[in-house]
Every structure is written in structure tokens, then in C-alpha cells.
Amino acid sequence: MTENKELICINCPMGCRLNVTIEDGRVTEVTGNTCPRGREYALKEAVDPMRILTSTVKIEGAVHRVLPVISDGEIPLRQMFEAMAEIKKIDVTAPVKEGDIVLHDILGSGVNIIASRTMDRVD
């Protein structure tokens, strides 16, 4: 089965319009890219898109009620809702330093969820 997708490359400011042909779950052709990064983007994005996850978790004992967090790598877009459900379960206690891991190996992906801000303890 052949499928065609149109994508806009986000790897550089050019914003190339890519035409991607997919056969049997594999990218067989990419056109419209003006640099090799466009082809690389299409190969990944057309079949199994990946994303960095950003969110917040509850924090106790800090000036704010939530702590911003980010994944330290990309996770499959198809797992985003499941990952968010896991993040929603997290409660942390201040103090927390930027870069601290708040959830190890989310969904067995090898990717950690880390604090993206330092929050001191407030009594």
C-alpha cells in the first residue's frame, strides 16, 4: 500500500514543503527538501514522530504550586497521552534543583522527566 504525506520541515528557517511517499510502513521517497536535514526530518516524522514533552507537576513546600518539567529526550508522539497520565501522578517536595530527575525512564523509553526550574523550600 502506498501513502503520500505532505510535511513542512521545521529543522531550519527555510520551512521546506516536503512530499513523502510511504510504502509498507517505510519512507521510499522524499522530495521538496533543499538540504539533507529535510530528508532526515521526513524519514523520522512521517513514520514515527517523536516529541520533547513539557508539563508541570505538583510541588509541596515551594512558593509555587507547580514545578515545570521537561523530558531529557524525545518520546514517541503516539505515547504522549500515556506519558502525560504518568506525569499527572507525580508529587514532589521542595527543594528541587533544575535538572533533578523527577521520573526515571518514563514508559520504559530510557527518557527521564527532569525539573526545568529550581524551587527552594518555603516554610
C-alpha positions, 0 to 999 in steps of 0.5 A: 500500500502506498501513502503520500504525506505532505510535511513542512520541515521545521529543522531550519528557517527555510520551512521546506514543503516536503512530499513523502511517499510511504510504502509498507510502513517505510519512507521510499521517497522524499522530495521538496527538501533543499538540504539533507536535514529535510530528508532526515526530518521526513524519514523520522516524522512521517513514520514515527514522530517523536516529541520533547514533552513539557508539563508541570507537576505538583510541588509541596513546600515551594512558593509555587504550586507547580514545578515545570518539567521537561523530558531529557529526550524525545518520546514517541508522539503516539505515547504522549497521552500515556506519558502525560497520565504518568506525569499527572501522578507525580508529587514532589517536595521542595527543594528541587534543583533544575535538572533533578530527575523527577521520573526515571525512564518514563514508559520504559523509553530510557527518557527521564522527566527532569525539573526545568526550574529550581524551587527552594523550600518555603516554610 
